[in-house]
């Protein structure tokens, strides 16, 4: 029975798979014959109007699965923060009923692990950890081979002269990991450190002294934004979820935290939840609380 259920499941990337096959020389008629459906059905698959069941296009997955996964590869720059296990941090953890002994060997506490422990203990005291305790960070590169089913950008508006402009301050990207699992990537703009900002301003000052007009950078303009590849402008946080309801609940909590951020437009908080659920429905995932009207 479990295998039958899997075979009858709709394949979320049907459109992309059919397009790859057509570009490689398959015809709609040939795919229809192999899948045992009408050519009009394959036409609907290629346009994204409908999705195929796994068992119908298994032959194409065997031939083009690797290419499909390769096209779905995304590379993210992630930063991991670690805290030195000082006496102050030990006291903080113990005050929230968290045992610090598992971290004593390395003398470091991973930020993600600490936040998870605080959440499990029912604590809401998670803000300002980096300012209160000695934190160090390292950069990791993560390659994700999974389709993207949703993107959203949070923007701020500002006035330059008489013109109103927008700047993206955060991005969210949702990957489907298969089996009802999800990966939510939240991205914030990368910034120069205080030391890097000082070095950059010295460079700009030398250019200005050589008769080139180059403005200095302040703390508000330290975003890295001159690279040709936009991927280098963003730090990413990867959040994994084992099921849809868990992911939607966390998204609701994140949006609630962000409501007070001064740079973010309130319009985004209205639009984003609807667009996320719309993308999930279009990708074939069931979303609770959605009314459905059908022709038959």
C-alpha positions as CSV (number, residue, x, y, z in Angstrom):
1,X,0.0,0.0,0.0
2,X,2.7,2.6,0.8
3,X,4.3,2.0,-2.6
4,X,0.9,2.5,-4.3
5,X,0.4,5.7,-2.4
6,X,3.8,7.0,-3.5
7,X,3.1,6.1,-7.2
8,X,-0.2,8.0,-7.1
9,X,1.4,11.1,-5.7
10,X,1.6,14.1,-8.0
11,X,5.1,15.1,-9.1
12,X,5.7,18.7,-8.2
13,X,8.2,19.4,-11.0
14,X,6.2,17.8,-13.9
15,X,6.4,20.9,-16.0
16,X,10.2,21.2,-15.8
17,X,10.7,17.4,-16.4
18,X,8.5,17.5,-19.5
19,X,10.3,20.6,-20.9
20,X,13.7,18.9,-20.4
21,X,12.4,15.8,-22.3
22,X,10.9,17.9,-25.1
23,X,14.2,19.8,-25.5
24,X,16.0,16.5,-25.7
25,X,14.0,15.3,-28.7
26,X,10.9,13.6,-27.2
27,X,7.6,14.6,-28.7
28,X,4.4,15.0,-26.8
29,X,2.9,12.1,-28.7
30,X,5.8,9.8,-27.7
31,X,5.6,10.8,-24.0
32,X,1.8,10.3,-24.1
33,X,2.2,6.8,-25.6
34,X,4.8,5.8,-23.0
35,X,2.7,7.3,-20.1
36,X,-0.5,5.8,-21.4
37,X,-2.4,9.1,-21.6
38,X,-3.8,11.4,-24.2
39,X,-1.4,13.9,-25.9
40,X,-3.6,16.7,-24.6
41,X,-2.7,15.6,-21.1
42,X,1.0,15.9,-21.9
43,X,0.3,19.3,-23.3
44,X,-1.2,20.3,-20.0
45,X,1.8,18.9,-18.1
46,X,4.2,21.0,-20.3
47,X,2.3,24.2,-19.7
48,X,2.0,23.6,-15.9
49,X,-1.8,23.3,-16.1
50,X,-1.7,19.9,-14.4
51,X,0.8,17.5,-12.8
52,X,1.6,13.9,-13.6
53,X,1.7,11.0,-11.1
54,X,5.1,9.5,-10.3
55,X,4.2,6.2,-12.0
56,X,3.2,7.9,-15.2
57,X,6.5,9.7,-15.7
58,X,8.9,7.3,-13.9
59,X,10.6,6.5,-17.3
60,X,11.4,10.2,-17.7
61,X,12.7,10.4,-14.1
62,X,15.1,7.5,-14.8
63,X,16.5,9.3,-17.8
64,X,16.5,12.9,-16.7
65,X,16.4,12.8,-12.9
66,X,20.0,13.8,-12.6
67,X,19.6,16.7,-15.0
68,X,16.5,17.9,-13.1
69,X,18.3,17.8,-9.8
70,X,21.3,19.7,-11.3
71,X,19.0,22.4,-12.5
72,X,17.6,22.7,-9.0
73,X,21.0,23.2,-7.3
74,X,21.4,26.4,-5.3
75,X,24.5,27.5,-3.3
76,X,24.1,29.5,-0.2
77,X,26.6,31.3,2.1
78,X,25.8,30.7,5.7
79,X,27.3,32.0,8.9
80,X,27.5,29.9,12.0
81,X,27.9,31.6,15.4
82,X,29.5,30.0,18.4
83,X,29.6,31.2,22.0
84,X,32.5,30.7,24.4
85,X,31.2,28.7,27.4
86,X,32.0,31.3,30.0
87,X,30.8,31.3,33.6
88,X,28.3,34.0,32.6
89,X,26.9,31.8,29.8
90,X,26.8,28.7,32.0
91,X,24.8,30.7,34.6
92,X,22.4,31.9,31.9
93,X,21.9,28.3,30.6
94,X,21.3,26.9,34.1
95,X,18.8,29.6,34.8
96,X,16.8,28.3,31.9
97,X,17.1,24.6,33.0
98,X,19.7,23.8,30.3
99,X,22.6,21.5,31.2
100,X,25.9,23.1,29.9
101,X,28.0,20.0,30.6
102,X,27.7,18.5,27.0
103,X,29.5,21.6,25.7
104,X,32.4,21.7,28.2
105,X,34.8,19.5,26.2
106,X,35.0,21.9,23.2
107,X,34.1,25.0,25.3
108,X,31.8,26.3,22.6
109,X,28.1,26.4,22.2
110,X,26.6,26.5,18.7
111,X,24.0,29.3,18.4
112,X,21.5,27.2,16.6
113,X,21.7,24.5,19.3
114,X,21.4,27.1,22.0
115,X,18.3,28.7,20.5
116,X,16.7,25.3,20.0
117,X,17.4,24.4,23.7
118,X,15.9,27.8,24.8
119,X,12.8,27.1,22.6
120,X,12.4,23.6,24.1
121,X,12.7,25.0,27.6
122,X,9.8,27.5,26.9
123,X,12.1,30.5,27.1
124,X,11.5,33.6,25.0
125,X,14.8,35.1,26.0
126,X,16.7,34.9,22.7
127,X,17.3,38.5,21.7
128,X,20.7,40.1,22.3
129,X,22.6,36.9,22.8
130,X,25.5,38.0,20.6
131,X,25.8,41.3,22.4
132,X,25.7,39.7,25.9
133,X,28.1,36.8,25.4
134,X,31.3,36.2,23.5
135,X,30.3,35.2,20.0
136,X,32.5,34.2,17.0
137,X,31.4,33.3,13.6
138,X,32.6,31.2,10.6
139,X,31.3,31.1,7.1
140,X,30.1,27.9,5.5
141,X,28.9,27.2,2.0
142,X,25.9,24.9,1.6
143,X,24.8,23.4,-1.7
144,X,21.0,22.6,-1.8
145,X,19.8,20.2,-4.5
146,X,16.1,20.6,-4.3
147,X,13.5,22.5,-6.3
148,X,12.5,26.0,-5.3
149,X,8.7,26.4,-4.9
150,X,8.5,29.9,-3.4
151,X,10.4,33.1,-3.3
152,X,9.7,36.4,-1.6
153,X,11.5,39.7,-1.0
154,X,11.0,42.1,1.8
155,X,11.6,45.7,0.8
156,X,12.0,49.1,2.4
157,X,11.0,52.4,0.8
158,X,13.2,55.6,1.0
159,X,13.3,59.0,-0.6
160,X,16.3,60.1,-2.7
161,X,15.7,63.7,-3.8
162,X,12.1,63.7,-5.0
163,X,12.1,60.1,-6.0
164,X,10.8,57.2,-4.0
165,X,13.0,54.1,-4.2
166,X,12.9,50.5,-2.9
167,X,15.6,48.3,-1.6
168,X,15.4,44.6,-0.8
169,X,16.4,44.0,2.8
170,X,15.6,40.3,3.2
171,X,14.8,37.3,1.0
172,X,12.9,34.1,1.7
173,X,13.3,31.0,-0.4
174,X,11.4,27.7,0.1
175,X,12.7,24.4,-1.2
176,X,10.7,21.2,-1.3
177,X,12.9,18.3,0.0
178,X,10.4,15.6,-0.9
179,X,8.4,13.4,1.4
180,X,6.6,16.4,2.8
181,X,9.8,18.0,4.1
182,X,10.8,21.6,3.5
183,X,13.9,23.9,3.7
184,X,13.2,27.6,4.3
185,X,16.2,29.9,3.6
186,X,16.0,33.4,5.1
187,X,18.6,35.8,3.7
188,X,19.8,39.1,5.2
189,X,22.2,41.4,3.4
190,X,25.9,40.8,4.1
191,X,27.7,43.7,5.8
192,X,31.3,44.8,6.1
193,X,32.7,44.4,9.6
194,X,33.9,47.4,11.5
195,X,37.5,46.6,10.6
196,X,36.6,46.1,6.9
197,X,34.6,49.3,6.9
198,X,37.7,51.2,8.2
199,X,39.9,49.7,5.5
200,X,37.4,50.5,2.8
201,X,37.1,54.1,3.9
202,X,40.9,54.5,3.9
203,X,40.9,53.2,0.3
204,X,38.2,55.7,-0.6
205,X,40.0,58.5,1.0
206,X,43.2,57.8,-1.0
207,X,41.1,57.8,-4.2
208,X,39.5,61.1,-3.2
209,X,43.0,62.6,-2.5
210,X,43.9,61.5,-6.1
211,X,41.1,63.7,-7.4
212,X,38.5,60.9,-7.7
213,X,35.2,61.8,-6.0
214,X,34.4,58.7,-3.9
215,X,32.1,59.1,-0.9
216,X,32.9,57.5,2.4
217,X,30.8,54.7,3.8
218,X,28.9,54.9,7.1
219,X,27.3,52.2,9.2
220,X,24.0,52.5,7.3
221,X,25.7,51.9,3.9
222,X,28.0,49.0,4.7
223,X,25.9,46.5,2.8
224,X,28.0,44.5,0.2
225,X,26.4,45.4,-3.0
226,X,29.0,45.8,-5.8
227,X,29.5,42.2,-6.7
228,X,28.3,41.0,-10.1
229,X,26.8,37.8,-8.6
230,X,23.9,38.7,-6.3
231,X,24.4,35.5,-4.3
232,X,27.5,37.1,-2.7
233,X,25.3,39.9,-1.2
234,X,23.4,37.7,1.2
235,X,24.0,35.7,4.4
236,X,21.6,32.7,4.6
237,X,20.0,30.9,7.5
238,X,18.7,27.4,6.7
239,X,15.6,26.2,8.6
240,X,14.5,22.5,8.0
241,X,11.0,21.2,8.6
242,X,9.7,17.7,8.6
243,X,6.1,18.6,7.7
244,X,4.0,21.3,6.2
245,X,2.1,22.4,9.3
246,X,5.4,22.8,11.3
247,X,6.8,25.0,8.5
248,X,3.7,27.3,8.3
249,X,3.6,27.7,12.1
250,X,7.3,28.8,12.1
251,X,6.7,31.2,9.3
252,X,3.8,32.8,11.2
253,X,6.1,33.2,14.2
254,X,8.9,34.7,12.2
255,X,6.6,37.2,10.6
256,X,5.2,38.2,14.0
257,X,8.8,38.9,15.2
258,X,9.5,41.0,12.1
259,X,6.4,43.3,12.4
260,X,8.3,45.8,14.6
261,X,11.4,46.0,12.2
262,X,11.5,49.7,11.1
263,X,13.0,48.9,7.7
264,X,10.2,46.5,6.6
265,X,7.1,47.5,4.7
266,X,3.8,46.4,6.4
267,X,2.4,45.6,3.0
268,X,4.8,42.6,2.8
269,X,3.4,41.1,6.0
270,X,-0.1,41.2,4.4
271,X,0.9,39.7,1.0
272,X,3.5,37.1,2.0
273,X,1.3,34.5,3.9
274,X,-1.2,34.5,1.0
275,X,1.5,34.1,-1.7
276,X,3.2,31.3,0.3
277,X,0.0,29.3,0.5
278,X,-0.8,30.0,-3.1
279,X,2.7,28.7,-4.1
280,X,2.2,25.5,-2.0
281,X,-1.2,24.9,-3.6
282,X,0.2,25.4,-7.1
283,X,2.9,22.9,-6.3
284,X,0.4,20.3,-5.2
285,X,0.6,20.5,-1.4
286,X,-2.5,20.4,0.7
287,X,-3.1,23.6,2.8
288,X,-5.6,23.5,5.6
289,X,-8.3,26.1,5.7
290,X,-8.6,26.5,1.9
291,X,-12.0,26.3,0.3
292,X,-12.2,24.5,-3.0
293,X,-14.6,24.9,-5.8
294,X,-14.6,22.4,-8.7
295,X,-16.5,22.1,-11.9
296,X,-17.7,18.6,-11.2
